Amino acid sequence: MMQTALQVLDREYLEARCSLVELGAAFDRVDRASDHEENTGKFNDSRLELLKQALGILTEESHLPNRAERLLLLFSDLD
């Protein structure tokens, strides 16, 4: 039997919230560490840019399907 959106959200909410908090903490750690870089320029790394692109995919309108697939394709070019 197919679950309702509310049932799915009830099941997934806490884990998704935890993942987002962990991601926020990772960005904070990178920001704090980049303050200690030898050069005073802004820290740039392609992996950080990929993470920012991934956030864009996650925040797109819900009518755009296959977020997980698009994230996998985004990160598949990293190797």
C-alpha positions as CSV (number, residue, x, y, z in Angstrom):
1,M,0.0,0.0,0.0
2,M,1.4,3.4,-1.0
3,Q,2.1,5.8,1.9
4,T,0.8,9.3,2.1
5,A,3.2,12.3,2.0
6,L,2.5,12.8,5.7
7,Q,3.4,9.2,6.5
8,V,6.6,9.5,4.6
9,L,7.5,12.8,6.3
10,D,6.7,11.3,9.7
11,R,9.1,8.4,9.0
12,E,11.9,10.5,7.3
13,Y,11.9,13.8,9.1
14,L,14.2,13.2,12.0
15,E,16.9,11.5,10.0
16,A,16.7,14.2,7.3
17,R,16.9,17.0,9.9
18,C,20.0,15.3,11.4
19,S,21.7,15.0,8.0
20,L,21.1,18.7,7.4
21,V,22.5,19.7,10.8
22,E,25.6,17.6,10.1
23,L,26.0,19.2,6.7
24,G,25.7,22.7,8.3
25,A,28.4,21.7,10.8
26,A,30.7,20.5,8.1
27,F,30.3,23.8,6.2
28,D,31.0,25.6,9.5
29,R,34.2,23.6,10.0
30,V,35.4,24.3,6.5
31,D,34.7,28.0,7.0
32,R,36.6,28.1,10.3
33,A,39.5,26.2,8.9
34,S,39.7,28.4,5.8
35,D,40.3,31.4,8.1
36,H,43.6,29.8,9.0
37,E,44.8,29.2,5.4
38,E,48.2,30.8,4.6
39,N,46.8,33.0,1.9
40,T,44.1,35.5,2.7
41,G,42.1,34.8,-0.4
42,K,38.7,33.0,-0.3
43,F,39.0,29.2,0.0
44,N,38.1,27.5,-3.3
45,D,37.8,23.8,-3.8
46,S,35.8,22.0,-6.5
47,R,34.3,19.6,-3.9
48,L,32.9,22.5,-1.9
49,E,31.3,23.8,-5.1
50,L,29.8,20.4,-5.8
51,L,28.2,20.4,-2.3
52,K,26.7,23.9,-3.0
53,Q,25.4,22.6,-6.3
54,A,23.8,19.7,-4.5
55,L,22.1,22.0,-2.1
56,G,20.6,23.7,-5.2
57,I,19.2,20.4,-6.4
58,L,17.7,19.7,-3.0
59,T,15.9,23.0,-2.9
60,E,14.4,22.9,-6.4
61,E,10.7,22.7,-6.7
62,S,9.2,19.4,-5.9
63,H,7.8,18.8,-9.4
64,L,11.4,18.2,-10.6
65,P,11.8,14.4,-10.0
66,N,14.8,12.2,-9.3
67,R,16.8,14.4,-6.9
68,A,18.8,11.4,-5.7
69,E,19.7,10.4,-9.2
70,R,20.7,13.9,-10.1
71,L,22.9,14.1,-7.0
72,L,24.6,10.8,-7.9
73,L,25.3,12.1,-11.4
74,L,26.7,15.3,-9.9
75,F,29.1,13.5,-7.7
76,S,30.0,10.8,-10.2
77,D,32.3,13.2,-12.0
78,L,34.4,13.7,-8.9
79,D,36.4,10.4,-9.3
